[in-house]
Amino acid sequence: MTTHVKPAVGESPVVREFPEGLPIGEHWVEAPATEDVRFPYDGTLVARAPVGDTGLARQALDAAVAVREQVGRLPSHTRRAALLATHETIASRRADFERLLVLETGKPLVDCRVEVDRTLLTLLTAAEEVARLHGETVPLDLLPSGEGLLGFWTRKPIGVVVGISGFNYPLLLAAHKVAPSLAAGCPVIAKPAPQTPLATLWLVHLLREALRAAGAPQGAVQLVAGGPEVGVALTTDRRIGAVSFTGSAAVGHQIARDAAPTKVLLELGSNAALVVAADADLDAAADAVVRGGYYGSGQACISVQRVIVVDSVREEFVARLTERVAQVTVGDPRDPATRVSALIDKRSTERVCAWVEQAVEAGASLAAGGGVADGVIEPTVLVDVDRALPVWDEEVFGPVVAVRSVPDLDTALDLVNDSRYGLHASVYTSALDTAFAALDRLEVGGVVVNEVPGFRSDVMPYGGVKDSGAGREGPRFAIEELTVTRMAVIRPTAKKP
């Protein structure tokens, strides 16, 4: 049986850590509306968050354009100092950030702790990368016409950046947008998901305070909350240099169409696959599916969703997997023991349950879970799922893992590729040739061997192919995406005789 924990008691109300309104230009301006942010686990009110409109979006764009040149010329030490100061403040208040993240996202505390860790690494790495923004000399005399010429290139900020983040990791995903932008010398306007604006507001406030202390314009980092109309106003303005979006494939593709020809970086969804080869360590693979399939209650773009097992080890693997799933603790996300809790809202819960029910009706069997207790979907394992169903083909974004078996490794790798998505995938094997076959053949942005596909360090290039997006995140790589090369060709003035 899945373990359930009861709600924690004695929780104090959230203390507001940033001014009222929205941070636009050099000040915080009054928002035209507010919206309740509720704790997904029990529906209690967390805070009333400011909501912007298209007018405030245009005001933020005007302010960003006005400081574009000033921000682009900020000394490296100023940009670095602002990022390091923000890192230091968040590190000193990490418990408060963790608690806020639990309340606004409903994610288990253990996952919110990881989110803060990764945010700190992102800020620190972005600060370090400021020192690595440099160019190279170019040998122009490879043709006779280039003799006597001096050539070199430098990197320049791409301009105003609009960063739109998802609800599942509001602090980390916002840091992925604003930290590289500031490091590159780009003014940035953050737009958080409507369900989870609070941690992002706090992050932006701290960055603005750090900029003010360093003598830099606070308008270098702004935030406009709101619905799709705010996003459209921000992303379709021809004055911006780039849009960085994390979210669903459908929305990302629409942004790319509407924003063209503006550069768009897309970190979209997936249905990450984990292959279990015949020679795999089955205990390690089963542990990985549980660890990678249910963290964040399954609300992660690279959580394990499709498990493809070679026939010869199918029965033994499924038995080990279901044994482990039964030990997953479900319930109040504030409890440190909890690993799966409520999804972001009721509509998401209903959708995931409908997809599971549809799979069972089509012939899949429930090896574990499938029920809902106190609004929380139990960790679910479906076996023999039809490949044409959403729970296999699409991104489930819930605590559901689908298992299929195949006759051999070649078929397994083909099945991984038989998807419109391609973010990360993993393979469990003890054979080096199998590992390299996966690295060579899998059509994804990252191949992970003997670890979960969700393994991610914020210092590596991260992104996908096909419908999983374009461009790469990770401070070093995002900074490159948010800068443009400027070539210099110089013919020194010849000395007069």
Legacy VTK file of the C-alpha trace (Angstrom):
# vtk DataFile Version 3.0
C-alpha trace
ASCII
DATASET POLYDATA
POINTS 497 float
0.000 0.000 0.000
1.128 3.547 -0.709
1.921 5.488 2.455
-0.107 8.646 3.106
0.911 11.391 5.514
-1.435 13.827 7.207
-1.237 17.604 6.826
1.283 19.455 8.945
-0.040 21.747 11.657
0.982 25.108 12.989
1.839 26.684 9.639
2.135 30.459 9.881
0.922 32.740 7.063
3.299 33.764 4.308
5.286 36.905 5.076
5.467 39.227 2.096
9.118 39.686 1.159
8.739 42.239 -1.638
6.804 45.482 -2.245
3.204 45.716 -3.431
2.536 45.897 -7.152
4.800 44.934 -10.047
8.480 45.839 -10.575
8.412 47.925 -13.735
11.008 50.489 -14.714
12.784 51.946 -11.711
9.822 51.502 -9.367
7.057 49.166 -8.274
3.795 50.171 -9.907
0.257 49.422 -8.838
-1.256 46.377 -10.530
-4.764 46.675 -11.986
-5.868 43.418 -10.356
-4.877 40.672 -7.981
-5.366 36.924 -8.076
-5.423 34.373 -5.279
-2.499 31.977 -5.068
-3.714 28.847 -3.304
-1.881 25.890 -1.810
-2.614 23.065 -4.280
-2.711 20.449 -1.544
-5.666 21.823 0.436
-6.764 24.988 -1.366
-5.894 27.400 1.440
-4.970 30.956 0.487
-1.228 31.587 0.250
-1.272 35.203 -0.948
-2.962 37.618 -3.315
-0.593 38.225 -6.178
-0.519 41.246 -8.515
-1.750 40.721 -12.063
-0.681 42.972 -14.907
-2.232 43.797 -18.264
-1.105 44.700 -21.773
-0.673 48.333 -20.771
1.860 47.405 -18.108
3.541 45.031 -20.558
4.070 47.930 -22.964
5.285 50.108 -20.095
7.862 47.464 -19.162
8.979 47.169 -22.783
9.412 50.934 -23.037
11.480 50.935 -19.837
13.642 48.029 -21.021
14.331 49.664 -24.372
15.204 52.934 -22.612
17.949 51.271 -20.528
19.145 48.823 -23.178
22.328 50.682 -24.047
23.096 51.487 -20.409
22.680 47.860 -19.344
24.749 46.679 -22.295
27.594 48.899 -21.133
27.480 47.881 -17.468
30.966 46.887 -16.323
31.544 43.181 -15.874
32.191 43.645 -12.163
28.780 45.310 -11.713
26.845 42.511 -13.408
28.850 39.903 -11.554
28.369 41.647 -8.191
24.584 41.838 -8.620
24.351 38.117 -9.358
26.629 37.175 -6.472
24.724 39.388 -4.033
21.449 37.761 -5.050
23.024 34.330 -4.644
24.176 35.256 -1.155
20.760 36.541 -0.073
18.883 33.498 -1.348
21.404 31.206 0.341
20.787 33.018 3.639
16.999 32.717 3.223
16.857 29.292 1.631
14.434 27.828 4.183
11.972 30.659 3.487
12.261 30.125 -0.256
11.746 26.378 0.178
8.612 26.934 2.218
7.198 29.457 -0.255
7.830 27.067 -3.137
6.012 24.256 -1.339
3.002 26.478 -0.726
2.643 27.973 -4.183
3.527 24.881 -6.245
2.367 22.063 -3.975
5.599 20.174 -4.728
7.101 18.019 -1.990
9.600 19.794 0.238
12.413 17.513 -0.917
11.960 18.729 -4.498
11.741 22.377 -3.449
15.061 22.005 -1.646
16.609 20.744 -4.869
15.073 23.678 -6.735
16.742 26.172 -4.402
20.071 24.330 -4.710
19.899 24.516 -8.485
18.859 28.167 -8.433
21.902 29.007 -6.344
24.140 27.133 -8.776
22.549 28.967 -11.714
23.189 32.379 -10.161
26.747 31.493 -9.199
27.581 30.018 -12.601
26.072 33.003 -14.426
28.211 35.327 -12.300
31.318 33.305 -13.163
30.484 33.299 -16.861
30.585 37.096 -16.939
34.383 36.751 -16.876
34.292 34.425 -19.900
32.471 36.709 -22.320
35.223 37.266 -24.819
36.018 36.852 -28.486
38.861 35.615 -30.683
41.219 36.823 -33.320
40.649 35.628 -36.880
43.404 35.005 -39.508
42.176 37.124 -42.404
45.239 36.555 -44.570
44.219 33.088 -45.729
43.597 34.852 -49.026
45.987 37.418 -50.487
43.284 40.097 -50.236
43.425 39.790 -46.451
47.111 40.496 -46.101
47.788 43.257 -43.617
44.290 43.105 -42.114
43.576 42.594 -38.421
40.449 40.607 -37.571
38.724 39.758 -34.331
35.218 39.255 -33.014
33.539 40.127 -29.746
30.188 39.279 -28.182
27.488 41.923 -27.771
24.140 41.697 -25.937
21.256 40.652 -28.174
18.985 43.302 -26.635
15.851 43.116 -24.529
14.977 39.573 -23.422
11.507 38.340 -22.517
11.674 35.315 -20.202
8.510 33.246 -19.733
8.647 30.393 -17.227
6.426 27.487 -16.217
4.621 26.791 -12.963
6.497 23.670 -11.931
9.857 25.258 -11.045
9.064 28.978 -10.729
12.261 30.045 -8.960
14.682 27.934 -10.988
13.122 28.538 -14.393
13.013 32.278 -13.774
16.676 32.166 -12.757
17.426 30.353 -16.027
16.008 33.395 -17.845
17.094 36.410 -15.807
20.578 35.376 -14.638
22.082 34.695 -18.108
20.321 37.787 -19.491
21.860 40.050 -16.875
25.248 38.345 -17.250
25.104 39.003 -21.002
24.190 42.662 -20.512
20.562 42.324 -21.630
17.586 43.972 -19.910
15.101 41.207 -19.129
11.352 41.129 -18.498
10.179 38.060 -16.609
6.679 36.679 -16.960
5.914 33.938 -14.412
3.150 31.383 -14.737
-0.131 32.797 -13.377
-0.382 29.995 -10.796
3.081 30.567 -9.279
4.294 34.189 -9.383
5.508 34.632 -5.797
8.994 33.101 -5.785
9.738 34.796 -9.108
8.642 38.165 -7.720
10.965 37.698 -4.771
13.884 36.731 -7.014
13.346 39.774 -9.240
13.109 42.021 -6.178
16.440 40.763 -4.860
18.132 41.251 -8.223
16.784 44.792 -8.494
17.981 45.601 -4.988
21.417 44.237 -5.848
21.500 46.344 -9.020
20.479 49.446 -7.092
23.226 48.848 -4.543
25.720 48.515 -7.395
24.592 51.789 -8.977
22.905 50.097 -11.931
19.355 50.670 -13.225
16.726 48.518 -11.544
14.872 48.504 -14.845
17.424 45.975 -16.072
15.199 43.326 -14.469
11.407 43.687 -14.543
8.381 41.451 -14.107
4.889 41.541 -15.556
2.442 38.911 -14.337
-0.726 38.055 -16.197
-2.413 35.810 -18.672
-1.781 34.952 -22.336
-2.577 38.481 -23.515
0.386 39.797 -21.501
2.630 37.178 -23.056
1.481 38.104 -26.553
2.136 41.800 -25.913
5.651 41.037 -24.676
6.707 38.523 -27.312
5.360 40.247 -30.430
7.030 43.600 -29.853
9.611 44.094 -32.591
11.961 45.946 -30.236
12.944 42.840 -28.281
16.030 40.801 -29.080
14.994 37.349 -27.870
12.261 35.347 -26.192
13.191 32.527 -23.808
10.188 30.301 -23.064
9.714 27.217 -20.916
6.350 25.491 -21.188
4.168 23.369 -23.414
4.986 22.590 -27.022
1.724 24.075 -28.287
2.310 27.433 -26.615
5.999 27.458 -27.542
5.247 26.870 -31.211
2.663 29.644 -31.193
5.164 32.039 -29.620
7.737 31.147 -32.282
5.255 31.857 -35.059
4.012 35.113 -33.556
7.461 36.410 -32.585
9.189 35.744 -35.921
11.744 36.918 -36.942
12.792 37.548 -33.325
15.084 34.863 -31.915
13.160 32.360 -29.781
14.651 29.847 -27.342
12.222 27.060 -26.500
12.494 24.552 -23.675
9.345 22.513 -24.209
7.758 19.274 -23.130
8.635 15.635 -23.576
7.659 12.077 -22.698
11.077 10.960 -21.545
11.987 7.324 -22.134
14.105 4.978 -20.032
15.349 1.809 -21.718
16.083 -1.302 -19.652
18.468 -3.542 -21.596
18.743 -7.273 -20.992
22.048 -6.794 -19.172
20.850 -3.909 -16.972
21.143 -3.783 -13.199
17.419 -4.258 -12.607
17.461 -2.956 -9.055
19.191 0.234 -10.164
16.808 0.616 -13.106
13.722 0.127 -10.927
15.058 2.639 -8.411
15.637 5.091 -11.258
12.089 4.804 -12.567
10.699 5.552 -9.112
13.165 8.360 -8.478
12.801 9.827 -11.951
9.118 9.188 -12.556
7.587 10.697 -9.449
9.789 13.606 -8.357
7.876 16.864 -8.385
4.769 14.634 -8.415
5.651 13.877 -12.032
5.352 17.538 -13.059
8.691 17.789 -14.843
9.461 17.809 -18.543
12.109 15.088 -18.168
10.429 12.891 -15.581
10.409 9.217 -16.587
7.218 8.519 -18.510
7.944 5.750 -21.031
9.785 2.677 -19.768
10.874 0.311 -22.544
12.054 -3.085 -21.295
13.619 -5.934 -23.241
11.326 -8.986 -23.071
13.807 -11.302 -21.361
13.805 -9.182 -18.165
10.266 -7.806 -18.319
8.605 -9.852 -15.571
11.446 -9.507 -13.107
11.771 -5.778 -13.741
8.046 -5.036 -13.365
7.976 -7.000 -10.105
10.873 -4.992 -8.684
9.352 -1.750 -9.889
5.921 -2.318 -8.344
7.528 -3.363 -5.063
9.329 -0.033 -4.895
6.345 2.072 -5.969
4.402 0.708 -3.010
6.942 2.336 -0.684
6.508 5.873 -2.082
5.082 8.248 0.513
2.095 10.290 -0.664
0.440 13.242 1.026
1.182 16.671 2.472
4.108 18.218 0.577
5.305 20.016 3.714
6.270 16.702 5.278
9.928 15.858 4.511
8.975 12.213 3.900
6.484 12.998 1.119
7.494 12.197 -2.441
4.183 12.639 -4.312
1.533 15.250 -3.587
-1.250 17.181 -5.315
-0.842 18.459 -8.851
-0.945 22.184 -9.516
-4.745 22.290 -9.884
-7.870 20.183 -10.078
-8.054 20.373 -13.852
-4.605 18.785 -14.176
-5.597 16.006 -11.785
-8.754 15.288 -13.759
-6.837 15.191 -17.047
-4.213 12.741 -15.777
-6.880 10.485 -14.275
-8.797 10.522 -17.562
-5.674 9.501 -19.481
-5.042 6.607 -17.075
-8.649 5.461 -17.331
-8.490 5.662 -21.126
-5.358 3.485 -21.171
-6.950 0.830 -18.943
-10.083 0.770 -21.086
-7.838 0.240 -24.140
-6.216 -2.823 -22.572
-3.379 -1.599 -20.351
-3.103 -3.139 -16.902
-2.539 -1.276 -13.645
0.515 -2.704 -11.930
0.404 -0.028 -9.217
-1.657 2.978 -8.190
-4.350 4.431 -10.372
-6.407 5.829 -7.532
-6.826 9.263 -5.954
-6.723 9.843 -2.196
-7.350 13.266 -0.643
-6.936 14.836 -4.070
-3.545 13.210 -4.690
-2.998 10.751 -7.552
-1.247 7.639 -6.311
2.055 6.772 -8.020
0.834 4.800 -11.005
2.418 2.130 -13.210
0.648 1.101 -16.402
1.839 -1.978 -18.313
1.291 -2.720 -22.010
0.072 0.742 -22.900
-1.094 1.254 -26.469
1.376 3.492 -28.313
-1.412 5.620 -29.798
-2.725 6.816 -26.422
-1.933 10.199 -24.820
-0.436 8.593 -21.711
2.295 7.195 -23.985
2.405 9.645 -26.891
1.969 12.963 -25.082
3.394 14.535 -21.926
1.418 13.270 -18.942
2.870 15.736 -16.386
1.714 13.636 -13.458
2.855 10.649 -11.338
2.275 8.055 -14.075
4.790 5.685 -15.686
3.913 3.560 -18.730
5.777 0.287 -19.430
6.099 -1.602 -22.693
8.318 -4.547 -23.557
10.172 -5.150 -26.819
12.125 -8.123 -28.212
15.553 -6.483 -28.384
17.620 -3.350 -27.929
17.326 -2.197 -31.541
13.555 -2.178 -31.250
13.808 -0.324 -27.947
15.896 2.463 -29.441
13.534 2.736 -32.398
10.601 3.023 -29.996
12.299 5.828 -28.084
12.655 7.734 -31.365
9.061 7.040 -32.359
7.876 10.262 -30.734
7.439 13.876 -31.721
9.426 14.776 -28.611
13.166 14.575 -28.007
14.398 16.136 -24.780
16.301 13.541 -22.722
16.337 9.745 -22.667
18.283 7.175 -20.698
19.416 3.582 -21.027
20.336 1.112 -18.295
22.977 -1.375 -19.402
26.263 -2.940 -18.325
27.620 -3.037 -21.894
29.705 -0.213 -23.303
28.623 -0.939 -26.876
24.969 -0.597 -25.845
25.704 2.755 -24.208
27.424 4.053 -27.334
24.654 2.721 -29.565
22.184 4.782 -27.518
24.423 7.852 -27.707
24.657 7.450 -31.467
21.061 6.632 -32.327
18.721 8.355 -29.877
17.183 11.523 -31.315
17.183 13.625 -28.155
19.002 16.584 -26.665
20.672 14.445 -24.013
21.405 10.733 -23.538
21.978 9.547 -19.966
23.503 6.137 -19.268
22.675 4.360 -15.990
20.939 7.423 -14.531
17.490 8.969 -14.831
16.763 11.018 -17.967
15.890 13.810 -15.556
19.476 14.055 -14.382
20.500 17.607 -15.089
23.278 19.867 -13.989
22.824 23.573 -14.511
26.330 23.814 -15.961
25.610 21.598 -18.970
23.853 22.498 -22.240
20.201 21.596 -21.800
17.501 21.484 -24.430
15.784 19.259 -26.930
15.121 18.481 -30.563
11.935 17.980 -32.579
8.896 19.274 -30.630
10.921 19.517 -27.418
12.361 22.863 -28.421
15.279 24.811 -29.807
18.286 26.454 -28.199
20.094 25.498 -25.018
19.926 26.522 -21.373
22.580 26.450 -18.675
24.244 29.816 -17.957
27.221 29.411 -20.276
25.130 28.262 -23.211
22.216 30.619 -22.571
24.624 33.566 -22.471
25.912 32.541 -25.888
22.311 32.375 -27.126
21.644 35.876 -25.754
24.669 37.503 -27.350
25.642 38.084 -30.957
29.096 38.098 -32.466
30.379 41.357 -33.866
33.222 41.019 -36.334
35.919 43.672 -36.577
38.075 43.993 -39.694
40.808 46.621 -39.521
43.391 47.703 -42.038
45.952 49.671 -40.055
46.804 52.992 -41.616
49.955 52.634 -43.639
52.840 54.769 -42.454
53.809 57.561 -44.781
57.367 57.311 -46.110
LINES 1 498
497 0 1 2 3 4 5 6 7 8 9 10 11 12 13 14 15 16 17 18 19 20 21 22 23 24 25 26 27 28 29 30 31 32 33 34 35 36 37 38 39 40 41 42 43 44 45 46 47 48 49 50 51 52 53 54 55 56 57 58 59 60 61 62 63 64 65 66 67 68 69 70 71 72 73 74 75 76 77 78 79 80 81 82 83 84 85 86 87 88 89 90 91 92 93 94 95 96 97 98 99 100 101 102 103 104 105 106 107 108 109 110 111 112 113 114 115 116 117 118 119 120 121 122 123 124 125 126 127 128 129 130 131 132 133 134 135 136 137 138 139 140 141 142 143 144 145 146 147 148 149 150 151 152 153 154 155 156 157 158 159 160 161 162 163 164 165 166 167 168 169 170 171 172 173 174 175 176 177 178 179 180 181 182 183 184 185 186 187 188 189 190 191 192 193 194 195 196 197 198 199 200 201 202 203 204 205 206 207 208 209 210 211 212 213 214 215 216 217 218 219 220 221 222 223 224 225 226 227 228 229 230 231 232 233 234 235 236 237 238 239 240 241 242 243 244 245 246 247 248 249 250 251 252 253 254 255 256 257 258 259 260 261 262 263 264 265 266 267 268 269 270 271 272 273 274 275 276 277 278 279 280 281 282 283 284 285 286 287 288 289 290 291 292 293 294 295 296 297 298 299 300 301 302 303 304 305 306 307 308 309 310 311 312 313 314 315 316 317 318 319 320 321 322 323 324 325 326 327 328 329 330 331 332 333 334 335 336 337 338 339 340 341 342 343 344 345 346 347 348 349 350 351 352 353 354 355 356 357 358 359 360 361 362 363 364 365 366 367 368 369 370 371 372 373 374 375 376 377 378 379 380 381 382 383 384 385 386 387 388 389 390 391 392 393 394 395 396 397 398 399 400 401 402 403 404 405 406 407 408 409 410 411 412 413 414 415 416 417 418 419 420 421 422 423 424 425 426 427 428 429 430 431 432 433 434 435 436 437 438 439 440 441 442 443 444 445 446 447 448 449 450 451 452 453 454 455 456 457 458 459 460 461 462 463 464 465 466 467 468 469 470 471 472 473 474 475 476 477 478 479 480 481 482 483 484 485 486 487 488 489 490 491 492 493 494 495 496
